[in-house]
């Protein structure tokens, strides 16, 4: 316990009088033991993590040294943060998953297309292979064109050039012709799970927004459309008109459009 209390991550929490659970202390122990087991079973001698993991990694290094006298290493990199102050990571709401099963290539493309203006140059440097000098020269270009460049490059790097082009064309079609449902991201929902819910609950259930208060604010400001028509209240499911009795088009703000298919 005394050793754990020396880590900055713990000291800062205590100085701010923020609670620190027993589970969080256990996390350090378990991560150290995890490194020990990986070294013993698979000869893993390097653990890489964000800078906030330094104390946990050091615990593992010392545990391995104490039990086997083996030399192992830890490598940390600065946390990637956005202009809002939020970090990029799998524990964050709206995580940017690399696995296509968890985040489609289109949604991945859209994430980069919609980054904060203040993050654009940093992310072009970090997440593309475009030379630094070229990025500096292109700083004066239209900011939306540069965001598309970022989205195309980042998506191509992860999902391949074909998926990147497909995502770009899909977005282009959606935003140049909002009357069309073709090419929209398809969200499938079970009727039995949503028929007694309001629209705000359905949006939360489908994980398309983070909070009910934000959804209600959007409705109040005419920021949500059903089948291209603005709504003025939080509709019940029975009030939503389904096309072909099977789906409806949902628009959240100017940039998010979905085909909600009811099974």
N, C-alpha and C positions, 0 to 999 in steps of 0.2 A: 504493500500500500504506500509506504514512504517513497519508494522508487517512482511509482505512478504519479504521485503528487508533485514530482519535480518536472513533469512534462508541461510545456507551455499550454497545450490544448486543455489540460486539466486545470492548471493555475488560473488561466483566463476565465474559465467558467466559474471557479470559486470566487475570484475577485469581483465578478459581476453578480455574485450571489445567485447564480443560476444552479438549479438542481442537477446533480450528477447521480445517475442511478447505479445500482449494483450491477445491472446488466451491462452498462457501459464499461465498468471496470473489468467485467468478465470478457468483454470483447477484446481487450488488449491481450489477455492471457490466451484466449482461443486463437487469435491471429498469430501469436508467437508460436504456439504449439503446432499450428497449421504449417508454418514455415519449417519447423523441426521435422514434421512427418514427411513433407515434400522432399526435404534434403535426404532424409534417411531412406525413403522408398524409391525416389526418382533422381537422386543426386542433383536436385535443384539447388543452385548456389547463389542465385540472385533474385531478390524480390523488388519489384518496381511499383511505385504508387505515387499518389499526389503528395504534396508537401505536408498535408495534414495527417498523413499516415507515418511520418518519420518515427515518432515515439513507438508505435506498434511494431514497426519493422526492426528497430534497434532491439526491442525486447526479444524478437525472434533470433537475431544475430547472437545475442548474449546467451540465450537458452541453448542454442546449438553448440556454442563454444564451451559452455559449462558441461554439457553431457557427452560431447564427442570430440572436443578440441579441434573441430573442423573450422576452416576459415570460410565464411560466407559474406555476402555483400548486400547492401541496400542502396537503391537509387530512387530519388524522388525528383519530381518536376513541379514547377509552380502550378497551382490550381488554375484552371482556365475559368475565368469569370467573365460575365457579360456586363454591359454598361449599367444594368439594373443592380448589379452587385451580387446577383445569384450565380452560383457556380454551376458548371456543366458536370453532371454526374448522374449515375443511374438511380440514386436515391432522391433526386429532385423531381418535383411534379413536372410533367411534360418532358421527360427525359428523351434525349436524342439517341434512340437505340440504333445500333449498327445491324442488328439481325432483322432481315426483311419480314420475318414472321411477326415481329413486335412493332415495326414501323415500316410502312410501305415506301418504296423508292420515291413515289410521288410526294408523300408527306415529308420525307427526308429532304427532297428538293425544295418543298415549300418552306421548311424551317430556314434554310439558308437564304431563300428569296426574301424572307420577312425579317431578317436580322435588324437590330437597331442600327440607325445610320452611324452612330458613334463606334460600333464594333466592326464596320465593314472593312476598313483597311487592315486592321489587326487580323481578322479572319481570312482575308485574301492571302496574307503572308503565312498564316499558320496552316490553312487547310487546302491550299492549292500548290501546284508546282510552278506557278507563274513567277518569273524572276522578280526580285525586289525592285530593281531599277524600272522594270516595266510597270509595276504597280504604282510607283511614284509618278511616272509619266502620265498614267491614266486617271489620276486622282481628280482631274477637272472634268472628266466625262460625266454624263447623266448618271445620277446615283442609282436609279432603277436598272439601268443597263449593267452597271457594275455588280448589282445584287444578283442579276440573272447570270452574269459571268461566274460569280461565286457559286451559285446553285448548280450550274452546269458542270463546273470543274469538280466540286466536292462530290456530287452524285456520281459523276463518271468514274471518279477514283474508287468509290466504294462499290457501286452497283454495275459499273460498266457503261460504255458510251451509248449503247442502244437504249438502256433504261433511262439515262440522262436525257437523251433526245426525246424519248417518249413522254417523259414527265414534263419537259418544256412545252412540247406540242399540246399536251393535255391541258396544261395551265393556260396556254395561249388561247385555246379553243373556249375554255370555260369563261375567261374574262373578256373575250371579245364578243362572245355570244351567250349571254346569261340566260337566254330563253331555252337553251338546249340542255337536256339532261344527259346526253351522250358524253362519255368520258369522265363523268364525275366519280370521285371516290365513293365506293359502295359500302354502306354500313348495313349489315343484316341484323334485324332484331326480332325476337320471338314475341308474337302478339300477346300471348298469355302473360308475359312479364311486364308489358307496358300499357295494356289497355285501361288500367285504372290510374295511370299517371298523367300529370300535366306535362306540357312541352318542356318546361324547365327541368323536370325530373328525368324526362327521356334524354335530354341533352347531357345531363350529368351521368346517367346510366351508361350512355354510349361513350363517355369520357371525352366529349368534344369541347367542354369548358370545365374550369376548375371549381367554380363556386356558383351557388344559386343566386347570390346577391349580384354577381357580375352579369348573369343571364337576365335578371330582372331589369338591371340598368340598361342593358342593350335593348330590351323590349320597349322600355320607356322612351328611349332615344331613336326608335324606329330602326334599330340595328339588326333585327332578325326578320327574315322573310320565309314564308311558306309558299312554295310554287310561284316564286317571283313576286308575291304580294306581301307588303309590310303587315305585320300584326300589331295590334294595339293592346293586347292582354296576353296573359299566360294561358294559352288554350288547353283544354282537356283533349285527350287522344280522340274522343268521339267527335270533336269539332274540327279535326284536321281532315281535309279532303284528300283522299288517296287517289292517285292516278292509276287506272286499271285495277282499282281495289287492291293494289299491292305495294305502292310506294309513294313517297312524297319527296319533293326537293326542299332541302333546308339550307338557307344561307345565313351565316353568322358573320356580321360585319361585311366588309367589302371583299375580303380575301378568302373566306372559308365557305365552300359550297359542297354539299353532300347529297347523295341519293340514299334516302333512308328506306330500305326495303323491309317490308313486314311479312314475316313467314307465319 
